[in-house]
Amino acid sequence: MPIWFDENDYETVAAACERLIPRDEASGAPGATAAEVARYVDQLLGAFTFDPPRIWAGGPFSGRHGGDAGFENWIRLRPLDERAWRTRIEGSRGDPERERNGPVIGLQERYRSGLVALGRDFVSVDGTEQDRRLDAVAELKAMLYEHACEGMYGDPVYGGNAGGCGWAFIQFDGDMQPRGYTDAEVEEAGGAS
């Protein structure tokens, strides 16, 4: 269930992301759909529907390789950080504190207007038409590609890279702490100096 998007917009973002980062059968590369990058974008845009906001994951360990799953403990934002992130995501909304450098159109509004331009029927049209529509909304396409890459290869706690599939494809182990070292690894490192 989407956090910020409605169902149609969520499906549109998912389809658009798959056009930008498609699955490649020949190489086995997972596409944006497999990595659930639309969920990443949705969680980013809806970060302030959570308390604390889902901006910065905790730590120091993810729990994937031992230690506590600290990434699930989201860090509270300081007031200045919250204002900056709200401005980035929600826009300035006429708030003088958010408009110190002038009005800001936030990511939410940029996505809303871009999705309107893609059309409510984006999911049902063929790939060639989807590509044509994405090309016609260059700002959305560029922003969506950036967020799709973040969702493809970022830490799964932020909503994308489902099951670490993006990391697995590029042979990145992800966070490895607290892996520890064997006695042989410690001795080998000590002998190399």
ChimeraX attribute file (.defattr): number of C-alpha atoms within 10 A of each C-alpha:
attribute: neighborCount
match mode: 1-to-1
recipient: residues
	/A:1	8
	/A:2	15
	/A:3	17
	/A:4	19
	/A:5	22
	/A:6	12
	/A:7	12
	/A:8	15
	/A:9	23
	/A:10	20
	/A:11	17
	/A:12	23
	/A:13	26
	/A:14	22
	/A:15	21
	/A:16	28
	/A:17	26
	/A:18	22
	/A:19	19
	/A:20	20
	/A:21	20
	/A:22	16
	/A:23	17
	/A:24	10
	/A:25	9
	/A:26	6
	/A:27	8
	/A:28	9
	/A:29	17
	/A:30	20
	/A:31	23
	/A:32	27
	/A:33	24
	/A:34	19
	/A:35	27
	/A:36	23
	/A:37	32
	/A:38	30
	/A:39	26
	/A:40	24
	/A:41	27
	/A:42	21
	/A:43	23
	/A:44	22
	/A:45	23
	/A:46	20
	/A:47	21
	/A:48	18
	/A:49	12
	/A:50	12
	/A:51	10
	/A:52	14
	/A:53	20
	/A:54	24
	/A:55	20
	/A:56	17
	/A:57	18
	/A:58	17
	/A:59	16
	/A:60	13
	/A:61	18
	/A:62	24
	/A:63	17
	/A:64	14
	/A:65	16
	/A:66	13
	/A:67	14
	/A:68	14
	/A:69	15
	/A:70	14
	/A:71	19
	/A:72	17
	/A:73	14
	/A:74	18
	/A:75	16
	/A:76	16
	/A:77	15
	/A:78	9
	/A:79	9
	/A:80	9
	/A:81	12
	/A:82	15
	/A:83	16
	/A:84	16
	/A:85	18
	/A:86	19
	/A:87	21
	/A:88	17
	/A:89	21
	/A:90	20
	/A:91	21
	/A:92	22
	/A:93	13
	/A:94	11
	/A:95	11
	/A:96	11
	/A:97	12
	/A:98	18
	/A:99	14
	/A:100	10
	/A:101	9
	/A:102	10
	/A:103	15
	/A:104	17
	/A:105	14
	/A:106	18
	/A:107	18
	/A:108	19
	/A:109	14
	/A:110	16
	/A:111	20
	/A:112	13
	/A:113	12
	/A:114	20
	/A:115	21
	/A:116	11
	/A:117	15
	/A:118	22
	/A:119	14
	/A:120	13
	/A:121	10
	/A:122	23
	/A:123	18
	/A:124	11
	/A:125	10
	/A:126	9
	/A:127	14
	/A:128	10
	/A:129	12
	/A:130	21
	/A:131	14
	/A:132	11
	/A:133	17
	/A:134	23
	/A:135	14
	/A:136	14
	/A:137	15
	/A:138	12
	/A:139	14
	/A:140	21
	/A:141	19
	/A:142	14
	/A:143	14
	/A:144	22
	/A:145	18
	/A:146	13
	/A:147	19
	/A:148	31
	/A:149	18
	/A:150	17
	/A:151	27
	/A:152	30
	/A:153	22
	/A:154	21
	/A:155	21
	/A:156	23
	/A:157	19
	/A:158	23
	/A:159	21
	/A:160	31
	/A:161	30
	/A:162	24
	/A:163	14
	/A:164	19
	/A:165	21
	/A:166	25
	/A:167	19
	/A:168	15
	/A:169	13
	/A:170	10
	/A:171	9
	/A:172	13
	/A:173	10
	/A:174	16
	/A:175	13
	/A:176	14
	/A:177	14
	/A:178	15
	/A:179	11
	/A:180	11
	/A:181	9
	/A:182	9
	/A:183	9
	/A:184	9
	/A:185	11
	/A:186	11
	/A:187	11
	/A:188	11
	/A:189	10
	/A:190	9
	/A:191	8
	/A:192	6
	/A:193	5
